[in-house]
Amino acid sequence: MAFVSSGYNLDKPMENRITDIGPRKYDEFYPPVIAKNKGKWKYHEILEPGVLVHVAESGDEIFTVRAGGCRLMSVTHIREICEIADKYCGGHLRFTTRNNIEFMTDSKDAAMALKKDLESRKFPGGSYKFPVGGTGAGITNIVHTQGWIHCHTPATDASGPVKATMDVLFDEFKDHRLPAHLRVSLACCLNMCGAVHCSDIAILGYHRKPPLLDHEYLDKMCEIPLAIAACPTAAIKPSKVEIDGQKVNSVAVKEERCMFCGNCYTMCPSMPLADTEGDGIVIMAGGKVSNRISEPKFSKVVVAFIPNEAPRWPQTTATIKKMVDAYSKDANKYERLGEWAERIGWERVFEKCELEFTHHLIDDFRDPAYFTWRQTTQFKF
Amino acid sequence: MAKHETPLLDQLESGPWPSFVSDLKQEAEFRAKNEDNIEYQIPQDVVEDLLGVLELSFKHGRTHWKHGGIVGVFGYGGGVIGRYCDQPEKFPGVAHFHTMRVSQPAGKFYTTKYLREICDLWARRGSGITNMHGSTGDIIFLGTTTPQLEEIFWELTHNLNQDLGGSGSNLRTPSDCIGQARCEFACYDTQAICHDLTVEYQDELHRPAFPYKFKFKFDGCPNCCVASIARADLSFIGTWRDEIPIDQEAVQAYIGGEIPPNAGAHSGRDWGPFDIQKEVIDNCPTDCMWMEDNKLMIDNKECNRCMHCINVMPRALRIGNDRGCTILAGAKAPILDGAQMGSLIVPFIKVEEPYDEIKETVIEPIWDWWMEEGKNRERLGELMKRQGFKKLLEVTGFKPDPRMVSEPRTNPYIFWNEDEVEGGFKRDINEFRKHHQR
């Protein structure tokens, strides 16, 4: 493994340095039909799950085949995507916000051949490499975060529970039979690198034990005032601890005040929260970001805790499946999960989804809590 | 023969959804074979060790990555996230496993030529594992060693004309929806402004000068496909302020069942024949639509542009022609004081190059205020809550507008300014006492 220089000179870092050039310009990468018709699209139609046509004022058409992608992707996989795009799409493709891959062609026949090709490709373990779907009133790809593959604060994995959940929801990825589209998202901790707090169904990693205190190292590795200031509930205070007869500066945590957000650990590596039994999954539901019909909504906590059950998280996926089925059966056409919940009342949602309502689900965090308690005699038995 | 046994991960290879485990294994095998004689600059078995450490996390139910260290490229304070394994003896290939964020092109269109160049670079100098894409939008290079950071940056900038993205207390790489490139709903060119602002604010993106992260996101219409309203400190959402053009013939075609509603999005279930009254008119949140003489009528003045009718009948109804965007500020995830949705600060603004009005009257005054007043790790939304909406109006000079609130306040606890009250606050207690005994 001999070191190969790129041309960078360690002794003269500023020599011929190029900085602040930003990303490549988007229009370098447009397929010709996109470049020609940009801003002049007339309408679109989803021909079948995963296949769309967009028609321009010029009469030009572009057929898009959408394939589910893992956001965690190897260069070998990307090269295979490139090979497909070279064969069918003139060397162009795009990715969606939800980590799908979009292959665009200018004829329906080519799109259908492309779809067939995509669905014929499988990994040795049997999973599809490029399942086609994720459009319309169904479930598209789950946006997610890093999890155990690369993050230091997660309370659950990301790619694992996503794979397990998408396997269970796969029929909805391939179909248009739900009342409206249903967005599932996963964040492996409260920092929420993804916007799971406004998803129809959110899978959220959460800790349940206060931070461990690595007293011997805490003052060496952390700025104690920053760790104290990081706590939103003022549960952390300075303390002196005796280690091997030596008094060292450290912190103490008032455990009943801790709501396990992990913000202290973000500021101080000597306060880890991760724990096999303590960590697990919170399920939230009823959020949306679209302004369609009703206003955007936050997701609400409907299951306070499900343990991490690697590798397939069966309780998590079964709970989600139950919720999707209840919503699918009961909601009106065009009604998002949160709109359905508001129409029938959350008490009915718990009943129809067969979810237990526990004290954990009643908000007690600051002002917004009061506004979620019921201040009316209008409720359902 | 795999370097580490992965019995738990192996169970994620079955089932229909693409298996990231199978993909990691194929990359491990590709590197082991090295048929192209690549001079790998980081351990050849890096992906084997990545699978090994992930298996250990599946076994323990805990992560095995340490807090990031301070690594980066010279002169930048973002774009690289240091990452070290907490079991380096067992998994030396991933002992150093830093992330690099590569600024994605607006709209996420690519040529295969570019992607192959990215792949070649990353296979040689990194793990060959990516995220396409990270949550914020960047191309993520997942895992390389410290000495490779400058080499990768050099090759990116010199050979690929490509820069790193944002991380830390910086402007994060802005992102956008597909916009006018392929969507008839887009009210402005999301890619053009996303690219322009990304290039304009490279300094803010690379060199940490903010209290915390700051995100721009650009949604072409109120459908909000990039979720700007939920996660951007400034979200730009396309809208219009004139009439929705109606093609009455197409309306009839929907009523007659010739065109599937919602562009075919509901084709998987028999919902019965299309009922315009029930599906469109009765679902209108402002009750501003009706049928008259077999024609669809809209009282556009009362429309709040929710997009439902346009989504259901894209061939009959179109976005208006007087287009621009609405700007909302302060969205964020729950850390620390709870999640916030963006709050409306500009009901309507034109989105026209070179975007001076947006830069000079919205972005820069808000940044000045936040950089002056924001506490360490305080997002804009939290500062807005702490100092109040009035302060935001003061620093931007925006005129208060009922569109900025969902309802007026329910308490009279108004912080009157002294200059708003006749005679000011200075009074003479002795003068008062002449008429009011103690």
Interface residues (C-beta under 8 A of the other chain):
Chain A: M1 A2 F3 V4 S5 S6 G7 Y8 L10 P13 M14 N16 R17 I18 T19 D20 I21 G22 P23 R24 K25 Y26 D27 E28 F29 Y30 P31 I34 K38 G39 W41 K42 Y43 H44 E45 I46 L47 E48 P49 H54 I62 T64 G68 G69 C70 R71 L72 M73 S74 V75 T76 H77 I78 R79 I81 C82 E83 A85 D86 G91 H92 L93 R94 F95 T96 T97 N99 M104 F123 P124 G125 G126 S127 Y128 K129 F130 P131 T135 G136 A137 G138 V143 H144 T145 Q146 G147 W148 I149 H150 C151 H152 T153 P154 D157 S159 G160 K163 A164 M166 D167 F170 F173 D175 H176 R177 L178 H181 A187 L190 N191 M192 C193 G194 A195 V196 H197 C198 L226 A229 A230 P232 C261 N263 P269 A274 D275 T276 E277 D279 G287 V289 S290 N291 R292 I293 S294 P296 F298 N308 A310 P311 R312 K333 Y334 F365 R366 P368
Chain B: L8 L9 D10 Q11 L12 E13 S14 G15 P16 W17 P18 S19 F20 V21 S22 D23 L24 Q26 E27 F30 E39 Y40 Q41 P43 Q44 V47 L50 L54 S57 F58 K59 H60 G61 R62 T63 H64 W65 K66 H67 G68 F74 G75 Y76 R83 F97 T99 S103 Q104 P105 A106 G107 K108 F109 Y110 T111 T112 K113 Y114 L115 R116 I118 C119 W122 A123 R124 G128 I129 T130 N131 M132 H133 G134 S135 T136 G137 L142 G143 P147 E150 E151 I152 F153 W154 E155 T157 H158 L160 N161 Q162 D163 G165 T173 S175 C177 I178 Q180 A181 R182 C183 E184 A186 D189 Q191 C194 H195 T198 V199 Q202 D203 H206 P222 N223 C224 C225 V226 A227 S228 I229 A230 R231 I237 P260 N262 A263 G264 A265 H266 S267 G268 R269 W271 E279 N283 P285 R305 C306 M307 H308 N311 V312 P314 R315 A333 P334 I335 L336 D337 G338 A339 M341 N376 R377
